[in-house]
Amino acid sequence: MDIKTITKLKNWFNQFEGTITAFSGGIDSALVLLLSRKYLGKNNAIGVVSNSESLKDKDYQLAVNFAKKNDIHLETIFTKELIDTNYNENPSNRCYFCKSHLYTKLEVVKKNFPNFTVLNGTNKDDLGDYRPGLIAANEHDVRSPLAELELTKSDIRKLAQYFNIPFWDKPASPCLSSRIPYGSKVSLEKLKQIEEAENILNNFGFNDVRVRHYESTCKIEVPWTQINLLKDYTNEIFPLIEKLGFDTCIIDEEGLISGKLNNALNLNNGQS
C-alpha cells in the first residue's frame, strides 16, 4: 500500500476533534469508520447505522458485528422513510429524501457530540453517477473523506484489505429500494420480497445479484459470466422466488449493471 495515501488519510482525519460516520455495512463507510477509530480513538469516533426497511438485515448484522469486533461505539437509529410520500412514491430523486431523513437523524445524534463532524462513505467514482443523495449531504455539511482524497472503489478495496477489513471484497449492496423502478411505489412488502429473493440466490452461490421488482414479475441480474450458470439452476431457484409472490421470473440477459434503473431517466436535463 502506498505510504503517501496512508499519510494523507491520517492527516485528513487528524484535523477533526471527532467524527460521526453514517455506516451502512458497506466497504466504503466501514473504511471511513475504522480509520476514524484508528486515528481519533474510540471516544471520538462514533458510528451510526440506520436499521431502516431498505437495509438488508444481513448488512445491519454485519455492521453491528464489525463495530463490536473493532471496539467501535455504534448507535442504531430508525429513519422510517417509508412513511414519507416524497420517498415511497419513488420519484427519480428518491435518494435525496432518503438521505435527508438520515442526515436529519444524524444531527440529532450530533447534539450529544457538538464538535464532531458527520462523515459518509462517498468515493470518487460516486461523483460521476446519478446520486441525488449527494445534494442532501451538501445541505447537511456532511464530509466525504474518500471522495475528497480522490479514492476510487478499487483504491478502497485495496485499503480495506490492507487494514484487515474481512469483507474488503464484498459486492456492492445498495438500498433495496433501488431495485424498484422509479414511479412504482416503494412498500415494505416489495422490499421484503426483494431481500428474500436475493437471499435465495445468495444461498445458491450467486453473491453479486440484483432482483428488480416489476410488480408481479422479477428480473434477476447476475454478472454476465454467471448467466449460464444461473440458467442451470432455474428449475430450483425460480419456484422458490415465485413463492414470495411473483408470477414470473426473468433472467436479464444483459447481466448485472449497477444503477441500471437510472437508464430510464433523462440525465441530460440537469439532474446528473
C-alpha positions as a LaTeX table, in Angstrom:
\begin{tabular}{lrrr}
\hline
Residue & $x$ (\AA) & $y$ (\AA) & $z$ (\AA) \\
\hline
Met1 & 0.00 & 0.00 & 0.00 \\
Asp2 & 1.27 & 3.47 & $-0.94$ \\
Ile3 & 2.57 & 5.13 & 2.23 \\
Lys4 & 1.66 & 8.54 & 0.81 \\
Thr5 & $-2.01$ & 7.54 & 0.70 \\
Ile6 & $-1.89$ & 6.30 & 4.29 \\
Thr7 & $-0.28$ & 9.58 & 5.38 \\
Lys8 & $-2.92$ & 11.62 & 3.56 \\
Leu9 & $-5.67$ & 9.64 & 5.28 \\
Lys10 & $-4.10$ & 10.10 & 8.69 \\
Asn11 & $-3.67$ & 13.84 & 8.17 \\
Trp12 & $-7.24$ & 14.17 & 6.91 \\
Phe13 & $-8.77$ & 12.57 & 9.99 \\
Asn14 & $-6.43$ & 14.29 & 12.43 \\
Gln15 & $-7.87$ & 17.69 & 11.54 \\
Phe16 & $-11.07$ & 16.81 & 13.44 \\
Glu17 & $-11.83$ & 16.61 & 17.13 \\
Gly18 & $-14.22$ & 13.75 & 16.48 \\
Thr19 & $-16.43$ & 12.21 & 13.79 \\
Ile20 & $-19.85$ & 10.63 & 13.34 \\
Thr21 & $-19.89$ & 8.19 & 10.43 \\
Ala22 & $-23.04$ & 7.16 & 8.59 \\
Phe23 & $-22.40$ & 3.41 & 8.46 \\
Ser24 & $-24.29$ & 1.15 & 6.04 \\
Gly25 & $-22.36$ & $-2.08$ & 6.44 \\
Gly26 & $-20.65$ & $-1.50$ & 3.09 \\
Ile27 & $-16.91$ & $-1.36$ & 2.46 \\
Asp28 & $-16.69$ & 2.40 & 1.90 \\
Ser29 & $-18.30$ & 3.52 & 5.14 \\
Ala30 & $-16.62$ & 0.65 & 7.03 \\
Leu31 & $-13.23$ & 2.00 & 5.97 \\
Val32 & $-14.18$ & 5.55 & 6.98 \\
Leu33 & $-15.41$ & 4.37 & 10.37 \\
Leu34 & $-12.38$ & 2.16 & 11.01 \\
Leu35 & $-9.96$ & 4.96 & 10.14 \\
Ser36 & $-11.86$ & 7.35 & 12.40 \\
Arg37 & $-11.45$ & 4.83 & 15.22 \\
Lys38 & $-7.78$ & 4.27 & 14.40 \\
Tyr39 & $-6.73$ & 7.91 & 14.19 \\
Leu40 & $-9.11$ & 9.60 & 16.64 \\
Gly41 & $-9.70$ & 6.94 & 19.27 \\
Lys42 & $-12.84$ & 5.19 & 20.49 \\
Asn43 & $-14.40$ & 8.15 & 22.28 \\
Asn44 & $-14.04$ & 10.39 & 19.24 \\
Ala45 & $-15.23$ & 8.03 & 16.51 \\
Ile46 & $-18.96$ & 7.33 & 16.53 \\
Gly47 & $-20.65$ & 5.06 & 14.02 \\
Val48 & $-24.38$ & 5.32 & 13.28 \\
Val49 & $-26.35$ & 2.71 & 11.36 \\
Ser50 & $-29.92$ & 3.22 & 10.23 \\
Asn51 & $-31.82$ & $-0.05$ & 10.61 \\
Ser52 & $-34.41$ & 1.01 & 8.05 \\
Glu53 & $-36.67$ & $-1.19$ & 5.93 \\
Ser54 & $-34.48$ & $-0.62$ & 2.87 \\
Leu55 & $-31.33$ & $-2.02$ & 4.52 \\
Lys56 & $-30.79$ & $-5.76$ & 4.28 \\
Asp57 & $-30.86$ & $-7.46$ & 7.65 \\
Lys58 & $-27.56$ & $-9.21$ & 6.89 \\
Asp59 & $-25.94$ & $-5.82$ & 6.23 \\
Tyr60 & $-27.25$ & $-4.49$ & 9.53 \\
Gln61 & $-25.89$ & $-7.53$ & 11.36 \\
Leu62 & $-22.57$ & $-7.14$ & 9.54 \\
Ala63 & $-22.39$ & $-3.51$ & 10.73 \\
Val64 & $-23.10$ & $-4.47$ & 14.33 \\
Asn65 & $-20.53$ & $-7.28$ & 14.31 \\
Phe66 & $-17.90$ & $-5.10$ & 12.63 \\
Ala67 & $-18.29$ & $-2.41$ & 15.27 \\
Lys68 & $-18.12$ & $-4.96$ & 18.09 \\
Lys69 & $-15.01$ & $-6.63$ & 16.70 \\
Asn70 & $-13.21$ & $-3.30$ & 16.31 \\
Asp71 & $-14.35$ & $-1.82$ & 19.64 \\
Ile72 & $-16.29$ & 0.95 & 17.93 \\
His73 & $-19.09$ & 2.97 & 19.52 \\
Leu74 & $-22.07$ & 2.22 & 17.27 \\
Glu75 & $-25.53$ & 3.70 & 17.60 \\
Thr76 & $-28.63$ & 2.44 & 15.79 \\
Ile77 & $-31.28$ & 4.85 & 14.53 \\
Phe78 & $-34.59$ & 4.31 & 12.71 \\
Thr79 & $-35.24$ & 6.74 & 9.87 \\
Lys80 & $-38.72$ & 5.47 & 8.88 \\
Glu81 & $-38.57$ & 6.99 & 5.40 \\
Leu82 & $-41.35$ & 4.68 & 4.17 \\
Ile83 & $-43.98$ & 6.88 & 5.82 \\
Asp84 & $-42.79$ & 9.87 & 3.74 \\
Thr85 & $-44.76$ & 10.12 & 0.48 \\
Asn86 & $-41.83$ & 12.02 & $-1.05$ \\
Tyr87 & $-39.92$ & 8.78 & $-0.65$ \\
Asn88 & $-42.42$ & 5.96 & $-1.04$ \\
Glu89 & $-43.93$ & 7.36 & $-4.23$ \\
Asn90 & $-40.47$ & 6.63 & $-5.64$ \\
Pro91 & $-39.66$ & 9.75 & $-7.67$ \\
Ser92 & $-36.39$ & 9.90 & $-9.60$ \\
Asn93 & $-34.83$ & 11.82 & $-6.68$ \\
Arg94 & $-35.99$ & 9.32 & $-4.04$ \\
Cys95 & $-32.44$ & 9.00 & $-2.77$ \\
Tyr96 & $-32.45$ & 12.71 & $-1.86$ \\
Phe97 & $-35.36$ & 12.23 & 0.55 \\
Cys98 & $-33.82$ & 9.05 & 1.98 \\
Lys99 & $-30.53$ & 10.79 & 2.74 \\
Ser100 & $-32.33$ & 13.86 & 4.05 \\
His101 & $-34.05$ & 11.66 & 6.64 \\
Leu102 & $-30.72$ & 10.03 & 7.50 \\
Tyr103 & $-28.74$ & 13.24 & 7.92 \\
Thr104 & $-31.53$ & 14.90 & 9.89 \\
Lys105 & $-31.40$ & 11.99 & 12.33 \\
Leu106 & $-27.62$ & 12.28 & 12.49 \\
Glu107 & $-27.98$ & 15.91 & 13.50 \\
Val108 & $-29.97$ & 14.68 & 16.50 \\
Val109 & $-27.10$ & 12.33 & 17.38 \\
Lys110 & $-24.67$ & 15.20 & 16.87 \\
Lys111 & $-26.30$ & 17.15 & 19.72 \\
Asn112 & $-24.53$ & 14.77 & 22.07 \\
Phe113 & $-21.24$ & 15.35 & 20.25 \\
Pro114 & $-21.47$ & 19.02 & 19.23 \\
Asn115 & $-17.90$ & 19.39 & 17.97 \\
Phe116 & $-17.91$ & 16.24 & 15.89 \\
Thr117 & $-18.09$ & 16.23 & 12.09 \\
Val118 & $-20.50$ & 13.97 & 10.19 \\
Leu119 & $-18.90$ & 11.74 & 7.54 \\
Asn120 & $-20.13$ & 9.38 & 4.85 \\
Gly121 & $-18.55$ & 6.79 & 2.57 \\
Thr122 & $-18.96$ & 8.56 & $-0.77$ \\
Asn123 & $-15.98$ & 7.87 & $-3.04$ \\
Lys124 & $-14.60$ & 9.44 & $-6.20$ \\
Asp125 & $-16.47$ & 7.03 & $-8.51$ \\
Asp126 & $-19.80$ & 8.01 & $-6.93$ \\
Leu127 & $-19.35$ & 11.60 & $-8.07$ \\
Gly128 & $-19.69$ & 10.51 & $-11.69$ \\
Asp129 & $-23.00$ & 8.70 & $-11.12$ \\
Tyr130 & $-26.56$ & 9.98 & $-10.69$ \\
Arg131 & $-26.83$ & 10.30 & $-6.92$ \\
Pro132 & $-29.37$ & 12.82 & $-5.62$ \\
Gly133 & $-28.32$ & 11.89 & $-2.10$ \\
Leu134 & $-25.15$ & 13.92 & $-2.63$ \\
Ile135 & $-27.28$ & 17.06 & $-2.62$ \\
Ala136 & $-28.66$ & 16.14 & 0.80 \\
Ala137 & $-25.11$ & 15.54 & 2.08 \\
Asn138 & $-24.07$ & 19.00 & 0.95 \\
Glu139 & $-27.12$ & 20.58 & 2.56 \\
His140 & $-26.22$ & 18.99 & 5.90 \\
Asp141 & $-22.47$ & 19.75 & 5.69 \\
Val142 & $-21.52$ & 16.07 & 5.56 \\
Arg143 & $-17.88$ & 15.42 & 4.68 \\
Ser144 & $-16.66$ & 12.63 & 2.38 \\
Pro145 & $-13.01$ & 11.74 & 3.08 \\
Leu146 & $-12.76$ & 9.12 & 0.33 \\
Ala147 & $-14.09$ & 11.46 & $-2.35$ \\
Glu148 & $-12.11$ & 14.42 & $-1.06$ \\
Leu149 & $-8.92$ & 12.38 & $-1.29$ \\
Glu150 & $-9.98$ & 11.15 & $-4.77$ \\
Leu151 & $-10.05$ & 7.47 & $-3.80$ \\
Thr152 & $-11.81$ & 5.14 & $-6.21$ \\
Lys153 & $-13.65$ & 1.93 & $-5.40$ \\
Ser154 & $-10.58$ & $-0.02$ & $-6.46$ \\
Asp155 & $-8.41$ & 2.05 & $-4.10$ \\
Ile156 & $-10.87$ & 1.48 & $-1.27$ \\
Arg157 & $-10.85$ & $-2.31$ & $-1.68$ \\
Lys158 & $-7.05$ & $-2.30$ & $-1.51$ \\
Leu159 & $-7.10$ & $-0.09$ & 1.59 \\
Ala160 & $-9.79$ & $-2.23$ & 3.22 \\
Gln161 & $-7.67$ & $-5.33$ & 2.63 \\
Tyr162 & $-4.59$ & $-3.52$ & 3.97 \\
Phe163 & $-6.47$ & $-2.57$ & 7.16 \\
Asn164 & $-7.80$ & $-6.14$ & 7.56 \\
Ile165 & $-11.46$ & $-5.46$ & 6.92 \\
Pro166 & $-12.64$ & $-9.06$ & 6.35 \\
Phe167 & $-15.29$ & $-8.12$ & 3.78 \\
Trp168 & $-12.97$ & $-5.98$ & 1.65 \\
Asp169 & $-14.21$ & $-7.78$ & $-1.48$ \\
Lys170 & $-17.91$ & $-7.65$ & $-0.55$ \\
Pro171 & $-20.10$ & $-6.87$ & $-3.58$ \\
Ala172 & $-21.85$ & $-3.51$ & $-3.56$ \\
Ser173 & $-25.19$ & $-3.67$ & $-1.74$ \\
Pro174 & $-27.23$ & $-0.54$ & $-2.47$ \\
Cys175 & $-30.51$ & 0.00 & $-0.67$ \\
Leu176 & $-33.33$ & $-2.39$ & $-1.52$ \\
Ser177 & $-35.49$ & 0.45 & $-2.87$ \\
Ser178 & $-33.05$ & 0.85 & $-5.75$ \\
Arg179 & $-34.45$ & $-2.41$ & $-7.20$ \\
Ile180 & $-37.87$ & $-0.81$ & $-7.80$ \\
Pro181 & $-38.38$ & 1.24 & $-11.00$ \\
Tyr182 & $-38.97$ & 4.95 & $-10.46$ \\
Gly183 & $-42.66$ & 5.76 & $-10.25$ \\
Ser184 & $-43.56$ & 2.36 & $-8.82$ \\
Lys185 & $-44.43$ & 2.76 & $-5.15$ \\
Val186 & $-41.98$ & 1.51 & $-2.55$ \\
Ser187 & $-43.63$ & $-0.68$ & 0.09 \\
Leu188 & $-42.45$ & $-2.90$ & 2.92 \\
Glu189 & $-43.90$ & $-5.94$ & 1.12 \\
Lys190 & $-41.85$ & $-5.26$ & $-2.00$ \\
Leu191 & $-38.67$ & $-4.68$ & $-0.01$ \\
Lys192 & $-39.12$ & $-7.96$ & 1.84 \\
Gln193 & $-39.76$ & $-9.83$ & $-1.42$ \\
Ile194 & $-36.58$ & $-8.41$ & $-2.92$ \\
Glu195 & $-34.48$ & $-9.18$ & 0.15 \\
Glu196 & $-35.74$ & $-12.76$ & 0.42 \\
Ala197 & $-35.31$ & $-13.38$ & $-3.30$ \\
Glu198 & $-31.72$ & $-12.16$ & $-3.20$ \\
Asn199 & $-31.07$ & $-14.31$ & $-0.14$ \\
Ile200 & $-32.27$ & $-17.34$ & $-2.11$ \\
Leu201 & $-29.83$ & $-16.51$ & $-4.90$ \\
Asn202 & $-27.05$ & $-15.98$ & $-2.36$ \\
Asn203 & $-27.76$ & $-19.44$ & $-0.94$ \\
Phe204 & $-27.13$ & $-20.91$ & $-4.39$ \\
Gly205 & $-23.76$ & $-19.16$ & $-4.58$ \\
Phe206 & $-24.74$ & $-16.03$ & $-6.51$ \\
Asn207 & $-23.35$ & $-13.33$ & $-4.23$ \\
Asp208 & $-23.43$ & $-10.33$ & $-6.57$ \\
Val209 & $-27.10$ & $-10.07$ & $-7.57$ \\
Arg210 & $-29.98$ & $-7.69$ & $-8.10$ \\
Val211 & $-33.63$ & $-8.69$ & $-8.11$ \\
Arg212 & $-35.54$ & $-5.92$ & $-9.88$ \\
His213 & $-39.18$ & $-5.69$ & $-8.81$ \\
Tyr214 & $-41.71$ & $-5.19$ & $-11.64$ \\
Glu215 & $-44.89$ & $-5.84$ & $-9.62$ \\
Ser216 & $-45.79$ & $-9.47$ & $-10.48$ \\
Thr217 & $-42.53$ & $-10.03$ & $-12.36$ \\
Cys218 & $-38.99$ & $-10.12$ & $-11.02$ \\
Lys219 & $-35.98$ & $-9.67$ & $-13.25$ \\
Ile220 & $-32.76$ & $-11.24$ & $-11.97$ \\
Glu221 & $-29.35$ & $-9.74$ & $-12.67$ \\
Val222 & $-26.10$ & $-11.59$ & $-12.07$ \\
Pro223 & $-22.69$ & $-10.86$ & $-13.62$ \\
Trp224 & $-22.67$ & $-11.69$ & $-17.32$ \\
Thr225 & $-20.16$ & $-14.50$ & $-16.72$ \\
Gln226 & $-22.63$ & $-16.25$ & $-14.39$ \\
Ile227 & $-25.75$ & $-16.10$ & $-16.55$ \\
Asn228 & $-25.33$ & $-19.59$ & $-17.99$ \\
Leu229 & $-24.72$ & $-20.98$ & $-14.52$ \\
Leu230 & $-27.90$ & $-19.31$ & $-13.26$ \\
Lys231 & $-29.82$ & $-20.90$ & $-16.14$ \\
Asp232 & $-28.69$ & $-24.30$ & $-14.89$ \\
Tyr233 & $-30.44$ & $-23.61$ & $-11.59$ \\
Thr234 & $-33.67$ & $-22.03$ & $-12.80$ \\
Asn235 & $-35.78$ & $-25.13$ & $-12.09$ \\
Glu236 & $-34.69$ & $-24.95$ & $-8.46$ \\
Ile237 & $-34.47$ & $-21.19$ & $-7.91$ \\
Phe238 & $-37.47$ & $-19.82$ & $-9.81$ \\
Pro239 & $-40.15$ & $-21.78$ & $-7.88$ \\
Leu240 & $-38.66$ & $-20.59$ & $-4.57$ \\
Ile241 & $-38.73$ & $-16.97$ & $-5.67$ \\
Glu242 & $-42.20$ & $-17.23$ & $-7.17$ \\
Lys243 & $-43.50$ & $-18.44$ & $-3.79$ \\
Leu244 & $-42.62$ & $-14.98$ & $-2.46$ \\
Gly245 & $-45.43$ & $-13.50$ & $-4.57$ \\
Phe246 & $-44.07$ & $-13.20$ & $-8.10$ \\
Asp247 & $-45.90$ & $-14.71$ & $-11.06$ \\
Thr248 & $-42.85$ & $-14.73$ & $-13.30$ \\
Cys249 & $-39.07$ & $-14.70$ & $-13.01$ \\
Ile250 & $-36.86$ & $-13.49$ & $-15.85$ \\
Ile251 & $-33.09$ & $-13.53$ & $-16.24$ \\
Asp252 & $-31.69$ & $-10.24$ & $-17.51$ \\
Glu253 & $-29.51$ & $-11.34$ & $-20.41$ \\
Glu254 & $-27.54$ & $-8.09$ & $-20.24$ \\
Gly255 & $-26.16$ & $-9.07$ & $-16.87$ \\
Leu256 & $-25.72$ & $-7.08$ & $-13.70$ \\
Ile257 & $-25.27$ & $-3.36$ & $-14.20$ \\
Ser258 & $-25.21$ & $-1.20$ & $-11.08$ \\
Gly259 & $-27.76$ & 1.61 & $-11.27$ \\
Lys260 & $-29.45$ & 0.10 & $-14.32$ \\
Leu261 & $-32.83$ & 1.66 & $-13.47$ \\
Asn262 & $-31.25$ & 5.10 & $-13.89$ \\
Asn263 & $-31.13$ & 4.37 & $-17.63$ \\
Ala264 & $-34.83$ & 5.20 & $-17.78$ \\
Leu265 & $-34.07$ & 8.77 & $-16.74$ \\
Asn266 & $-33.06$ & 11.61 & $-19.00$ \\
Leu267 & $-29.90$ & 12.57 & $-17.19$ \\
Asn268 & $-29.06$ & 15.29 & $-19.66$ \\
Asn269 & $-31.71$ & 17.59 & $-18.29$ \\
Gly270 & $-29.63$ & 18.96 & $-15.45$ \\
Gln271 & $-30.29$ & 16.14 & $-13.00$ \\
Ser272 & $-26.92$ & 14.39 & $-13.42$ \\
\hline
\end{tabular}
